[in-house]
Amino acid sequence: MLQEWLILAVSFIYISILFFIAYYGDKRADEGRSIISNPYFYALSLAVYCSAWTFYGSVGHAANTGLSFLTIYIGPTLMAPLWWVILRKMIRISKRHHITSIADFISSRYGKSTVLGGTVTVIAVMGIVPYISLQLKAISSSYLIISHYPDTLAYTLPQHIPVIQDTAFYVTVVLALFAILFGTRNTDATERHEGLVAAIAFESVVKLLAFLLVGVFVTYTLFNGFSDIFAKALNDGRFTTMFNESADTEKGSWFGLILISMFAILFLPRQFQLAVVENVDEDHIRKAIWLFPLYLLIINIFVVPIAMGGLIHFQTEAVDADTFVLTLPLAVKQTGIALVVFIGGLSAATGMVVVASVALSTMVSNDLLMPILLGSRYVKANREQDLRGFLLLIRRGTIIIVLFLGYFYYKLVGSHYSLVNIGLISFAAVAQFAPSFLGGMFWKGGTRYGALSGLLSGFFTWGYTLAIPSLVSAGILPESLITEGFLGLAILKPTALFGLTGLDPIMHALFWSLLFNTGSYFIVSIFVKPSAIELSQATLFVDINKYSPEFEHRSLGRGTAPVAELRLLLRRFIGEKKSERLFKAYARKNDIDLESITQADSGMINLVEKRLSGVIGSASARIMISSLVKEKPVSLDEVMHILDETQQIVAYSHELERKSSELQEATRKLKKANEKLKTMDQFKDDFIATITHELRTPLTSVRAFSEILYDNPEIDVLQRQNFLGIIIKETERLTRLINQILDLQKIESQEMEWHFNTLNIAGLIKEAIEGMQKLFEEKNIKVSFNPDHHIMVKADRDRLLQVILNLLSNAFKFCNDADGEIVISMSIESSNLVVSIQDNGIGINEADQKIIFEKFRQAKTSSKTQRHAGSGLGLSIARQIIEAHNGKIWVESKTGEGAVFKFTLPNPVLKEQEIQK
């Protein structure tokens, strides 16, 4: 047993840490340096889904019913991949329309209906209050256990504990204070609560680590690992339900629980608040799609081992399975672990309560109370009164009321249900939002009356089949309602409505409520014609990506309002500074003078309404704007015309964007072509300089020696022969240069004539070697070529010989002067003939290896910029000849280590006959 002062001190320290994190997050946000603009913070904040239900209730559920606890996590895991379509669209719609809650979303979609928004709010409050009570029950129970263990094994009912002595009461007060401080700092509900989100992300880490700690402790300290626990469990007949499909599973309970949890991850007010309203960047969804399911997987790894461990350890003791996470460490005197577990459970519960209360306070104030108060005489009489403080007071009061409703539900009803059952009641309630919410996002035919009829029929069915039985169990209503049915009619039994039996209460309620809800929504929507504003809102929601933000005001009406009245109205809710900043920005954007105009156009009216929507909700904002605007409503035909016109504008805009993109692409290509032309121009200059040099040198020699012979007819025969030999050699050099230029021109203009025949490649290489043998001997270069087989290829003999001679000439130029060596080899690789010509010369650096096969480009002969004599056309011609043969050519070299030129020819034929050497 732990001392109460120690538990309270640790709890106080932990709560203080949360306060500090929230304060720091808000401070950084005010400085413009957000700490939550990070996909990991976003994903962790979504883990508020894992409340005390997960921390305590999953173990209890697993101990009692087996693996069906997994359904609550399978549902969100299956929904996560769909977030990129569904959640991203929810975020876009909400940001575009300044939507602050689920009630505001549904109300705005169906014509900004105050009745619809109020209905959604009532359903949300009544559905979530039991969930809040679940958290309070978990905190209170865990505190009693850890502070009085084992005296609290005989559980004391909450209603028997005086309020002044009830831990849950003080927890409620502290959580209300936290939610008020960090959830209602601003009137604009669309402004993110960054400190609150940071605290929730931190709590998600704490509860995960705490649960893993107790899981590792139970699995590897109380027992010898997973195999030990499962082996002992298999020998105990009580564990059959944990390893076999239960009766509930056979009756479709798994499907129903998975479906209900898929809806819950979208429509629980706390999930909508964090996933949509608090979202910083929709791209954060990409990370959350896999990180959030991973979180669910990790936190559930030890659920079954803890459940089994508790059942094995407490075989002879009446211990509530919901408390195994806490009682197992206490039972073996591990008070330190128990204290960490308590903090983890406190973290799991407080995160849910705080966010849910903030979300519900926004819904209650904006969609339930404000429409009523804005029509009151007091508000109308005080037209210039600043309502910001009044609005914050309403929200803070709502937080207190909601939390204490949860507290009283816990006192009256909570003790009669397990944590999981209480949570499922809330899940079934929020599932009622699914038809009108999802239908409104993806179906334009949904109408206000269809949504209202669906919500009311589903909610009343939920209340009749789930809420009433819970009140009967608490002794508040007579048991005859369950046993005999309403008015004594058996077909109206809440747990067997219309004679349907065999389902557990949750699945029974879910089936009937969603059937009536969905049926009413679609049937009424089909037969009831939508109004003009409903039609325009439907289009804006369903086709959120097709319409520009400026369209909305055009579909609402053609009206004007006094600018002064609009400025005064907005000032009452957001303050003078923010209001004036907004109007000045609009004036700059639209090039108007605020001081010279008296009547606002539809664009300014729409701007004010949207800004008000973020403060008091879309329905209330519509009420306030309608009181000022003089307008002629737009008919359905006019709305359709505006929609078509706007679609055409958007389509035209997209076409302009496409043309602009094409123009940018064309500009990029022109720029690239221009750069290429500049490069080619430089090549041309280099070519002219090189060719001029190459032509001048042999011509100069020819002319010089010719003049000598002409001026000296008496020159002796030997010298005359020598000079004539030089003249012949230089003319041959001129011929080769001219031939190279002509060959290049023919190849590039595709005028080259090719003559492909089957030839012996080894014989061709030998012919090339023999043609240059005298040059090799003069430079004392050793040439090695020893083929073992005949290899036949189909090629143009003269052109291929030209390639080989070019490569041998390159090798000759760069061979080592002292002990030059050229090695030629052939091989067949991957149905290609590979010919290699290797020298032991100076090598080619890596940069030059990429350019030497280009026209007019040569490798450096040293580290300096000087290059070897030549036109720079030989290797380029060789490359084009080889490519014409469907082969490729490349070089492998390191500076100072020689070079290996290789080329391939396709489809060689190997003959086994040996070549005569």
DRENBA-901961 format. One record per residue (C-alpha): x, y, z. Coordinates in steps of 0.25 Angstrom, whole numbers, padded with zeros to 4 digits, always signed. Each point is the difference from the previous one (the first is absolute). Layout:
BEGIN
XYZ...
END
This chain:
BEGIN
+0000+0000+0000+0005+0014-0004-0002+0012+0009-0010+0009-0005+0009+0013+0001+0010-0007-0009-0011-0004-0010-0005+0015+0000+0014+0006-0001+0003-0009-0012-0013+0003-0007+0002+0015+0003+0014+0000-0006-0006-0007-0012-0011+0010-0002+0009+0011+0002+0009-0006-0011-0012+0000-0009-0003+0015+0004+0014+0004-0004+0000-0007-0013-0013+0006-0004+0004+0014+0005+0013-0002-0008-0007-0005-0013-0009+0012+0001+0011+0010+0002+0008-0005-0012-0012+0001-0008-0002+0014+0004+0014+0003-0004-0003-0007-0014+0009-0012+0003-0009-0012+0000+0004-0012+0007-0011-0009-0005+0002+0003-0015+0006-0014-0001-0007-0013-0005+0005-0007+0012-0007+0009+0010-0013-0001-0009+0001-0015+0000+0002-0001+0015-0011+0010+0003-0010-0010-0007+0004-0010+0010-0010+0007+0009-0009-0011-0005+0007-0009+0010-0006+0004+0013-0002-0007+0013-0009-0010-0008+0013-0004-0007+0009+0001+0012-0009-0008+0010-0012-0005-0008+0007-0007-0011+0006-0010+0010-0013-0002+0007-0007-0002-0013+0010-0010-0004-0001-0008+0013-0015-0001-0001-0003-0002-0015+0013-0003-0007+0006+0006-0012-0012+0009-0004+0007+0012+0007+0008+0001-0013-0012+0004-0008+0001+0014+0007+0014+0002-0007-0002-0008-0013-0011+0010-0004+0009+0012+0001+0012-0008-0006-0009-0003-0012-0005+0015-0001+0014+0006+0000+0003-0003-0014-0013+0007-0004+0005+0012+0007+0007+0006-0012-0014+0000-0007-0010+0002+0011+0008+0008+0011+0007+0008-0010-0013+0005-0006-0006+0002+0014+0012+0009+0003-0001+0008-0013-0015+0003+0002+0002+0004+0014+0012+0009-0003-0008+0006-0012-0013+0003+0008+0007+0003+0014-0007-0012+0006+0003-0003+0015-0008-0012+0003-0008-0012-0005-0013+0008+0003+0005+0011-0008+0004-0009-0011-0013-0006-0002-0008+0013+0003+0009+0007-0011-0002-0011-0010-0015+0000+0001-0003+0014-0002+0006+0006+0013-0012-0005+0008+0000+0004+0014-0010-0012+0003+0009-0010-0006+0012+0005+0008-0007+0000+0013-0005-0014-0002+0014-0005-0003+0005+0007+0012-0010-0006+0009+0003-0014-0005+0015+0002+0002-0002+0005+0014-0009-0011+0004+0009-0010-0007+0014+0005+0005-0005+0002+0015+0001-0015+0003+0013+0000-0006+0005+0011+0009-0006-0008+0012+0009-0012-0005+0012+0008+0002-0004+0006+0013-0003-0014+0005+0013-0006-0005+0008+0012+0008-0008-0002+0012+0001-0015+0001+0015+0000-0003+0002+0010+0011-0008-0008+0010+0007-0013-0004+0014+0006+0001-0002+0007+0013-0007-0010+0007+0004-0014-0006-0005-0010+0004-0011+0006+0008-0007+0005-0013-0003-0014-0006-0014+0001+0005-0004+0011-0009-0008+0012+0006-0011+0005-0009+0003+0015-0004-0014+0004+0005+0004-0004+0014+0013+0009+0000-0003+0014+0005+0003+0011-0010+0010+0006+0009+0008-0013+0001-0001-0004-0014+0013+0000-0008-0008+0001-0013-0006+0014+0004+0013+0006+0002+0006-0006-0013-0012+0006-0007+0003+0014+0006+0015-0001-0004-0004-0005-0014-0010+0012-0002+0011+0010+0004+0010-0006-0010-0010+0000-0011-0004+0014+0003+0014+0005+0001+0005-0006-0013-0013-0003-0008-0007+0013+0001+0011+0011-0001-0006+0006-0013-0014+0002-0005+0004-0005-0014-0002-0015+0001+0008-0002-0013+0012+0006+0006+0008-0012+0004+0002-0004+0015+0015-0003-0002+0003-0002+0014-0011-0009+0002+0004-0009-0012+0014+0000+0005-0004-0005+0014-0009-0011-0007+0012-0005-0008+0008-0001+0013-0011-0007+0007+0000-0010-0012+0014-0003+0003-0001-0002+0015-0012-0009-0001+0007-0009-0010+0013-0001+0008-0008-0003+0013-0008-0011-0007+0012-0006-0006+0007+0000+0013-0011-0008+0007-0001-0009-0012+0015-0003+0001-0001-0002+0015-0011-0010-0001+0005-0008-0011+0014-0001+0003+0001+0002+0015-0013-0006+0006+0001-0011-0011+0011-0005-0009-0005+0007-0013-0011-0002-0010+0002-0015-0001-0001-0002+0015-0013+0008+0001-0007-0007-0012+0005-0014+0005-0007+0003+0014-0012+0006-0007-0002-0012-0009+0000-0010+0012-0012+0009+0006-0014-0003-0005-0004+0015+0003+0008+0005-0012-0008-0007-0011-0006+0013-0004+0014+0007-0002+0004-0010-0010-0013-0004-0007-0011+0008-0007-0011+0004+0010-0014+0000-0002+0000+0015-0002+0010-0002-0011-0009-0010-0007-0012+0010+0000+0007+0011-0007+0005+0007+0012+0014+0002-0006-0005+0006-0012-0009+0010+0008+0011+0004+0009+0010+0002-0011-0010+0009-0007-0004+0008+0012+0015+0003+0003+0002+0004-0015-0010+0011+0002+0005+0003+0014+0014+0004-0005-0007+0010-0009-0011+0005+0008+0003+0000+0015+0001+0015+0003+0014-0001+0005+0005-0007-0012-0007+0011-0009+0007+0011+0008+0014-0006-0001-0001-0006-0014-0007+0011-0007-0001+0013+0008+0014+0000+0006+0007-0005-0013+0011+0008-0004+0004-0006-0014-0009-0010-0007+0013-0007-0005+0002-0005+0015-0011-0010-0003+0010-0008-0008+0008-0003+0012-0012-0002+0009-0005-0011-0010+0011-0010+0005+0004+0006+0013-0013+0000+0007-0003-0015-0003+0014-0003+0004-0003+0007+0013-0013-0008+0002+0008-0013-0003+0011+0003+0010-0010+0004+0012-0007-0013-0002+0011-0010-0001-0001-0003+0015-0015+0001+0002-0002-0015-0001+0012-0004+0009-0004+0009+0011-0015-0005-0001+0005-0014+0001+0010+0003+0011-0010+0007+0008-0010-0012-0001+0011-0010+0003+0005+0009+0012-0013+0003+0006-0007-0014-0001-0005+0000+0014-0003+0015+0001-0011+0009-0005+0008+0011-0007-0007+0008-0011+0007-0003-0013+0000+0014-0004+0010+0003+0011+0010-0011-0003+0010+0010-0006+0001+0006+0014-0003-0011+0009+0010-0010-0005+0012+0009+0003-0006+0003+0014-0002-0014+0003+0015-0003-0001+0004+0013+0008+0005+0007-0013-0005+0014+0005+0009+0007-0009-0006-0006-0013-0014+0001+0006+0002+0015+0001+0005+0001-0014-0012-0007-0005-0009+0009+0008+0006+0012-0007-0001-0007-0013-0015-0002+0002-0002+0014+0005+0007+0005-0012-0009-0009-0009-0013+0005+0007+0004+0015+0001+0004+0002-0015-0014-0006-0004-0008+0009+0010+0007+0013-0003-0001-0001-0015-0014-0005+0000-0005+0011+0009+0007+0011-0008-0007-0006-0013-0013-0001+0007+0001+0014+0006+0002+0005-0015-0012-0007-0005-0009+0004+0012+0003+0014-0001+0000+0002-0015-0011-0009-0004-0009-0001+0012+0001+0012+0008+0004+0011-0009-0011-0001-0010-0010+0002+0012+0008+0011+0007+0003+0008-0013-0015+0001-0002-0002+0005+0014-0004+0014+0004+0012+0002+0008+0010-0002-0011-0008+0008-0010-0002+0012+0009+0015+0000+0003+0005+0001-0015+0014+0006+0003+0003-0009+0012+0013-0009-0001-0005-0014+0001+0013-0007+0000+0000-0001+0015-0014-0005+0000+0003-0010-0010+0012-0006+0008-0008+0000+0012-0011-0009-0007+0011-0009-0004+0007-0001+0013-0013-0002+0007-0004-0011-0010+0013-0007+0003-0003+0000+0015-0015-0005-0003+0005-0011-0010+0010-0006+0010-0009+0000+0012-0011-0006-0009+0010-0011-0002+0003+0000+0015-0014-0002+0004-0002-0011-0011+0011-0007+0007-0006+0001+0013-0014-0005-0004+0003-0010-0012+0015-0002-0002+0002-0010+0011-0010-0010-0007+0008-0001-0013+0014-0004-0003+0009+0010-0007-0001-0006-0013-0015-0001+0000-0001+0015+0004+0009+0003-0011-0008-0008-0010-0013+0008+0003+0008+0013-0004+0005-0007-0012-0014-0004-0004-0005+0015+0002+0011+0007-0009-0003-0011-0011-0013+0007-0002+0008+0011-0007+0005-0009-0011-0011+0000-0010-0002+0015+0000+0015+0004+0001+0005-0010-0011-0012+0002-0008+0002+0015+0000+0014-0001-0004-0002-0010-0012-0015+0002-0004-0006+0013-0005-0014-0006+0002+0000+0001+0015-0009+0010+0006-0002+0007+0013-0013-0007+0003+0006-0013-0004+0012+0002+0009-0009+0005+0012-0010-0012-0002+0012-0010+0000+0007+0006+0012-0013+0000+0008-0005-0014-0003+0014-0005+0002+0002+0007+0013-0014-0004+0006+0003-0014-0003+0013+0001+0006-0006+0006+0013-0011-0010+0000+0009-0013-0002+0012+0005+0008-0002+0012+0009-0013-0005+0006+0005-0014+0004+0012+0007+0007-0010+0008+0008-0007-0013+0003+0012-0007+0005+0003+0012+0009-0014-0001+0006-0005+0014-0005-0010-0006-0010-0009-0013+0003+0005-0013-0004-0013-0003-0007+0005+0008-0012+0010-0011-0003-0008-0012+0004-0014+0004-0006+0003+0011-0010-0005+0014-0001-0015+0001+0003+0001-0015+0002+0002-0003-0015+0011-0011-0001+0004+0005-0014+0004+0013+0007+0010-0006+0010+0012+0009-0001+0010-0012+0000-0009-0008-0010-0006+0010-0009-0010-0005-0010+0003-0014+0005+0015+0000-0004+0008-0009+0009+0013-0006+0001+0008+0012-0001+0008+0007+0012-0006+0013+0004+0010+0009-0008-0001-0008-0013-0016+0000+0002+0000+0015+0002+0010+0003-0011-0008-0008-0010-0013+0007+0002+0005+0014+0002+0009+0000-0013-0012-0007-0008-0010+0011+0004+0011+0011-0001+0005-0004-0014-0014-0004-0005-0006+0013+0004+0012+0009-0005-0001-0006-0014-0015-0001-0002-0003+0014+0005+0011+0006-0008-0005-0006-0012-0014+0005+0001+0003+0014+0006+0005+0010-0009+0012+0008+0005+0000+0015+0002+0010+0009-0008+0010+0001+0011-0001-0015+0003+0003-0002-0015+0012+0010+0000+0006-0006+0013-0002-0014-0005+0008+0003-0012+0011+0008+0007+0002-0012+0010-0001-0012-0010+0008+0007-0011+0010+0008+0010+0011-0001-0010-0008+0005-0012-0004+0014+0005+0008+0012+0005-0001+0005+0014-0007+0013-0006-0012-0008-0006-0008-0002+0013-0005+0014+0002-0006+0000-0014-0009-0012+0003-0006+0006+0013-0006+0012-0006+0001+0014-0007+0000+0009+0012+0007+0012+0006+0002+0005+0014+0006+0013+0006+0015-0001+0002-0001+0007+0013-0010-0011+0006+0009-0011-0005+0013+0006+0006-0008+0002+0013-0006-0014+0000+0014-0007-0002+0007+0009+0010-0010-0005+0011+0005-0014-0002+0015+0001-0004+0004+0013+0005+0003+0013-0007+0015-0003-0004-0003-0013-0007-0013+0005-0006+0007+0013-0006+0012-0009-0005-0010-0009-0007-0008+0011-0007+0013+0007-0004+0006-0013-0006-0013-0001-0008+0001+0014-0005+0014-0001-0005-0003-0013-0007-0012+0006-0007+0005+0014-0002-0011+0007+0007+0000+0012+0010-0007-0004+0013-0002+0014+0004-0007+0004-0013-0010-0012-0001-0013-0001+0009-0006-0013-0006+0008-0014+0001+0000-0009-0012-0003-0015+0001+0015-0003+0001+0001+0008+0012-0012-0005+0006+0005-0014-0002+0013+0003+0006-0006+0005+0013-0010-0012+0000+0012-0010-0001+0008+0007+0010-0012+0000+0010-0002-0015-0003+0013-0003+0006-0005+0007+0013-0014-0003+0002-0003-0011-0011-0005+0001-0014-0015-0001+0004+0001+0012+0010+0009+0008-0009-0011-0002-0011-0010+0006+0010+0008+0012+0003+0003+0003-0014-0014-0002-0004-0004+0011+0010+0008+0010-0008+0000-0004-0014-0011+0004-0010-0001-0010-0010-0008-0007-0011+0001-0015+0002+0005-0007-0012-0009-0011-0006+0005-0014-0003+0001+0003-0015+0009+0012+0003+0008-0009+0010+0002-0010-0011+0004+0011-0010+0010+0005+0010+0005-0014+0002+0002-0002-0015+0006+0013-0002+0010-0002+0012+0004-0013-0005+0003+0006-0014+0008+0010+0007+0008-0010+0008+0001-0009-0013+0005+0012-0007+0010+0003+0012+0005-0014-0001+0002+0001-0015+0008+0013+0002+0008-0007+0011+0002-0012-0010+0004+0010-0011+0009+0008+0010+0006-0014+0003+0002-0003-0015+0006+0014-0002+0010-0002+0012+0004-0014-0006+0002+0007-0014+0008+0011+0007+0008-0011+0007+0003-0007-0013+0003+0012-0008+0010+0004+0012+0006-0014-0001+0001+0001-0015+0006+0013+0001+0011-0005+0009+0002-0011-0009+0002+0009-0012+0010+0008+0008+0007-0013+0003+0000-0004-0015+0004+0014-0004+0012-0002+0009+0002-0013-0006+0000+0006-0014+0010+0010+0004+0009-0011+0006-0002-0008-0013+0004+0011-0009+0012+0003+0008+0004-0015+0001-0003-0003-0015+0007+0013-0004+0012-0005+0008-0001-0014-0005-0001+0005-0015+0011+0010+0001+0010-0009+0006+0001-0010-0012-0003+0011-0010+0012+0008+0005+0009-0013-0001-0005-0003-0014+0003+0014-0005+0013+0001+0007+0006-0013-0005-0006+0003-0014+0006+0013+0000+0014-0006+0004-0001-0010-0011-0005+0010-0010+0012+0010+0003+0010-0011+0001+0000-0009-0012+0014-0004+0002-0004-0006+0014+0006-0015+0002-0010-0012-0003+0000-0005+0015-0004+0014+0006-0010+0002-0012-0006-0014+0004-0001+0004+0015-0007+0013-0003-0010-0006-0010-0003-0011+0011-0003+0011+0010-0009+0007-0011-0008-0013-0002-0001-0002+0015-0006+0014+0002-0010-0002-0011-0005-0013+0006-0002+0008+0013-0008+0010-0008-0008-0011-0007-0003-0007+0014-0005+0014+0006-0009+0003-0012-0005-0014+0000-0004+0001+0015-0007+0012-0002-0008-0006-0012-0003-0012+0008-0005+0007+0011-0009+0009-0009-0005-0013-0007-0003-0007+0013-0008+0012+0007-0008+0003-0013-0003-0015-0001+0006-0001-0014+0011-0010+0004-0001-0013-0009+0001-0012+0009+0004-0014-0005-0002-0011+0010+0006-0013-0002+0004-0012+0009+0015+0001+0003+0011-0005+0009+0003+0010+0010+0013-0006+0004+0005+0001-0015-0005+0015+0000+0008+0003+0012+0013-0007-0005-0002+0008-0013+0000+0013+0008+0012-0004+0008+0008-0003-0013-0004+0013-0006+0007+0007+0012+0011-0010+0003+0011+0009-0005-0005+0012+0009+0000-0010+0012+0014-0005-0003+0006+0015-0002-0005+0003+0014+0003-0014+0006-0014-0003+0004-0004-0015+0003-0013-0004-0005-0007-0012+0005-0012-0007-0006-0002-0015+0001-0014-0004-0003-0004-0015+0002-0013-0001-0008-0006+0006-0013-0011+0010+0004-0009+0004-0011-0008+0013+0000-0009+0008-0010+0006+0013-0002+0005+0010-0011+0014-0004-0002+0006+0013-0004-0006+0008+0011+0003-0010+0011+0014+0000-0005+0000+0015+0001-0004-0001+0015+0011-0010+0003+0011+0008-0007-0005+0013+0008+0001-0007+0013+0013-0006-0003+0005+0013-0004-0004+0006+0013+0007-0011+0007+0012+0003-0008+0000+0015+0003-0001-0002+0015+0008-0013+0002+0012+0001+0010+0013+0004-0009+0009-0009+0008-0007-0013+0000-0014+0002-0007-0009-0012-0001-0014-0001-0006-0009-0013+0004-0012-0003-0009-0010-0011+0005-0014-0005-0004-0011-0006+0008-0015-0003+0000-0008+0005+0011-0015+0000+0000-0002-0003-0014+0010+0011-0004+0014+0000-0006+0009+0009+0009+0013+0005-0006+0010+0006+0009+0012+0009-0004+0009+0003+0012+0013+0008+0001+0009+0004+0011+0001+0014-0003-0003+0013+0008-0015-0004+0002-0012+0009+0000-0006+0008+0012-0014-0002+0004-0005+0013-0005+0005-0002-0014-0005-0014-0001-0014+0006-0001+0003+0009-0012+0010-0006-0009-0010-0007-0008-0007+0014-0003+0004+0008-0013+0013+0008+0001+0003-0004+0014+0013-0006+0004+0006-0005+0013+0011+0008+0007+0014-0006-0002+0004+0005+0014-0005+0007+0012+0001+0013-0008-0010+0004-0010+0008-0004-0013-0006-0010-0008+0006-0010-0010+0000+0003-0015-0012-0004-0008-0013+0004-0004-0008-0006+0011-0009-0007-0010+0005-0014+0000-0007-0005+0013-0013+0007-0004+0000-0007-0013+0004-0013+0006-0012+0002+0010-0010+0002-0011+0005-0012-0008-0001-0009+0012-0014+0005+0003-0004-0002-0014+0003-0014+0002-0009+0000+0013+0012-0001+0009+0007+0009+0010+0014+0006+0002+0006+0005+0013+0013+0001+0007+0005-0004+0014+0012+0007+0005+0008+0006+0012+0010+0011-0002+0014-0006-0001-0005-0014-0001-0003-0001-0015-0014-0001-0007-0009-0011-0005-0009+0003-0012-0011-0010-0001-0012-0001-0010-0011-0011-0002-0006-0006-0012-0013-0008+0001-0003-0014-0004+0014-0006-0002+0001-0014-0005+0011-0009+0006+0007-0010-0009+0008-0011+0007+0011-0001-0011+0013+0006+0005+0006+0012-0007+0013-0003-0007+0010+0009+0007
END
